[in-house]
Amino acid sequence: MLIIGSHVSFNKTNQLVGSVMEALSYGSNTFMFYTGAPQNTSRYPIDDEKTKEAYKIMQENNVNINNIVVHAPYIVNPANSDNFDFNVDFLKNELKRVEQLGINKIVLHPGSHVKLTKEQGLQNIIDTLNATIDNETNVTILLETMAGKGTELGTNFDDLKFIIDNIKYKNKVGLCLDTCHLNDAGYDVSDFDKILDEIDFKIGLNKIGCIHINDSKNPISAHKDRHENFGIGTIGFDNLIKIIYNKRLENIPKILETPYVTYDNNSKERLYPPYKFEIEMIKSQKNNPNLIDDIRKEYR
């Protein structure tokens, strides 16, 4: 079964109901969202009545809550020990919010070691996760594969294996693969089975809980992390379709994080979501060479 969706909004008024309705408008059967602003600590209470309403809509539209994913905010940097207490406290609270919503997956960027050594940064990630996760934690933290911009960690499977191997509750930590990040980190995503073989050998395929499906503006090993719309970038349509329909990844949710489309080539004031059109391409397995123009025509 194809499990496909995109990043959607989650606002104070409509909360999970709004997220579900937006996802359905794109033809999705899964989605990902932040429970609040990704760049700050502002959080409003979860409305349980809205959550119940959202569940009803999901049941009516065959959307499985177990395939829904939350993304942790960027403000958390587990690799930096300067904010250790903040990172642990904020992550614990975020896990409680995710659990209250009935969702069991949250994606987390491993973080950047900044002025520390790589080894210190990796140890900080381990310490943060071990202080955050306990036996009562019911949400799996999915460490995202990163592009290697600046001092980002989690750019290769040896480092991710090292982190997971040193977590006390290993069953509560997994992986989120990002196709753009993998490409930019130096992995040849045109041979994705080779990547999966490496994961299987070092970490285990059962650890993969989510895949971010993004094309890239950059050549392999660029370490820049600039997403491109589906099939337009350096990864390309055929390679992305092969990843999505790879039998070894059949039951894993795939999430689009591709860029919004601008009003025209010179303006960035108006932005349009591409996901409805990209999901149509994915379902039909047919490339749309007029993707950007079609999106602009739809929303103007």
Long-range contacts (C-beta under 8 A, 24 or more apart in sequence): 1-250, 1-251, 2-29, 2-244, 2-245, 2-254, 2-282, 2-283, 3-29, 3-30, 3-64, 3-67, 3-251, 3-252, 3-253, 3-254, 4-28, 4-29, 4-30, 4-213, 4-244, 4-253, 4-254, 4-256, 4-279, 4-282, 4-283, 5-29, 5-30, 5-31, 5-32, 5-67, 5-253, 5-254, 5-255, 5-256, 5-275, 5-279, 6-31, 6-32, 6-255, 6-256, 6-257, 6-258, 6-273, 6-275, 6-278, 6-279, 7-31, 7-32, 7-33, 7-71, 7-255, 7-256, 7-257, 8-32, 8-33, 9-33, 10-34, 10-35, 10-36, 12-44, 14-50, 15-46, 15-47, 15-50, 15-51, 15-54, 16-50, 16-51, 16-53, 16-54, 16-101, 17-50, 17-53, 17-54, 17-57, 19-54, 20-54, 20-57, 20-58, 20-61, 20-63, 21-57, 23-63, 24-57, 24-61, 24-63, 25-276, 26-273, 26-275, 26-276, 26-279, 27-276, 27-279, 27-280, 27-283, 28-63, 28-275, 28-279, 29-61, 29-62, 29-63, 29-64, 29-67, 30-63, 30-64, 30-67, 30-68, 30-69, 30-253, 30-254, 30-255, 31-68, 31-69, 31-255, 32-68, 32-69, 32-70, 32-71, 32-107, 32-210, 32-255, 32-257, 33-70, 33-71, 34-70, 34-71, 34-73, 35-70, 35-94, 35-97, 35-98, 35-101, 36-73, 37-73, 38-71, 38-73, 38-74, 38-75, 39-73, 39-74, 39-75, 40-73, 40-75, 41-75, 41-90, 43-93, 43-97, 46-97, 46-100, 46-101, 48-100, 51-100, 51-101, 51-102, 55-102, 65-102, 65-103, 66-104, 67-253, 68-103, 68-105, 68-253, 69-103, 69-105, 69-106, 69-107, 69-142, 69-176, 69-209, 69-210, 69-253, 69-255, 70-94, 70-98, 70-101, 70-103, 70-105, 70-106, 70-107, 71-106, 71-107, 72-106, 72-107, 72-108, 72-109, 72-141, 74-109, 76-108, 76-109, 76-111, 77-109, 77-111, 77-112, 77-114, 78-108, 78-110, 78-111, 78-124, 78-125, 78-128, 78-129, 79-110, 79-111, 79-112, 79-113, 79-114, 79-116, 79-121, 79-122, 79-124, 79-125, 79-151, 79-153, 80-111, 80-112, 80-113, 80-114, 80-116, 80-121, 80-124, 81-116, 81-120, 81-124, 81-127, 84-124, 84-127, 84-128, 84-131, 87-128, 87-132, 88-128, 88-131, 88-132, 91-128, 91-132, 92-132, 95-132, 95-137, 95-139, 95-141, 98-139, 99-138, 99-139, 103-139, 104-138, 104-139, 104-140, 105-139, 105-140, 105-142, 105-174, 105-209, 105-210, 106-139, 106-140, 106-141, 106-142, 107-142, 107-144, 107-176, 107-210, 107-212, 108-141, 108-142, 108-143, 108-144, 109-144, 109-146, 109-152, 109-154, 110-143, 110-144, 110-146, 110-152, 110-153, 110-154, 110-159, 110-160, 110-163, 111-152, 111-153, 111-154, 112-150, 112-151, 112-152, 112-153, 113-151, 113-153, 114-151, 118-151, 118-153, 121-151, 121-153, 122-153, 122-159, 122-162, 122-163, 125-153, 125-163, 126-163, 126-166, 126-167, 129-163, 129-167, 129-173, 130-166, 130-167, 130-168, 133-167, 133-168, 133-169, 133-172, 133-173, 134-169, 135-169, 137-169, 137-172, 139-172, 140-172, 140-173, 140-174, 140-209, 141-172, 141-173, 141-174, 142-173, 142-174, 142-175, 142-176, 142-209, 142-210, 143-173, 143-174, 143-175, 143-176, 144-175, 144-176, 144-177, 144-178, 144-181, 144-212, 145-175, 145-176, 145-177, 145-178, 145-181, 145-182, 145-185, 146-178, 146-181, 146-185, 146-225, 147-178, 147-180, 147-181, 147-184, 147-185, 147-222, 147-223, 147-224, 147-225, 148-184, 148-185, 148-186, 148-223, 149-184, 149-223, 149-224, 149-225, 155-181, 155-185, 155-186, 155-223, 156-185, 156-186, 157-198, 157-199, 157-202, 157-203, 158-202, 160-203, 161-202, 161-203, 164-203, 164-207, 173-207, 174-207, 174-208, 174-209, 175-199, 175-203, 175-207, 175-208, 175-209, 176-208, 176-209, 176-210, 176-211, 176-212, 177-208, 177-210, 177-211, 177-212, 178-211, 178-212, 178-214, 178-257, 179-211, 179-212, 179-213, 179-214, 179-215, 179-216, 179-235, 179-240, 179-243, 180-212, 180-214, 180-215, 180-216, 180-225, 180-226, 180-227, 180-228, 180-233, 180-235, 181-212, 181-214, 181-225, 183-216, 183-218, 183-220, 183-234, 183-235, 184-216, 184-218, 184-220, 184-221, 184-222, 184-223, 184-224, 184-225, 184-226, 185-221, 185-223, 186-220, 186-221, 186-223, 187-220, 188-220, 189-235, 189-239, 189-243, 190-235, 190-239, 192-239, 192-242, 192-243, 192-246, 193-246, 193-248, 196-246, 196-248, 196-249, 205-248, 208-249, 208-252, 209-252, 209-253, 210-252, 210-253, 210-254, 210-255, 211-243, 211-249, 211-252, 211-253, 211-254, 211-255, 212-254, 212-255, 212-256, 212-257, 213-240, 213-243, 213-244, 213-254, 213-255, 213-256, 213-257, 213-258, 213-282, 214-256, 214-257, 214-258, 215-240, 215-258, 227-257, 227-258, 227-259, 228-258, 228-259, 229-258, 229-259, 229-261, 229-274, 229-278, 229-291, 229-292, 230-256, 230-258, 230-274, 230-278, 230-281, 230-282, 230-291, 231-281, 231-287, 231-288, 231-291, 232-291, 232-292, 237-281, 237-287, 241-282, 241-285, 244-282, 245-285, 261-292, 261-295, 261-296, 263-296, 263-300, 264-296, 272-296, 272-298, 272-299
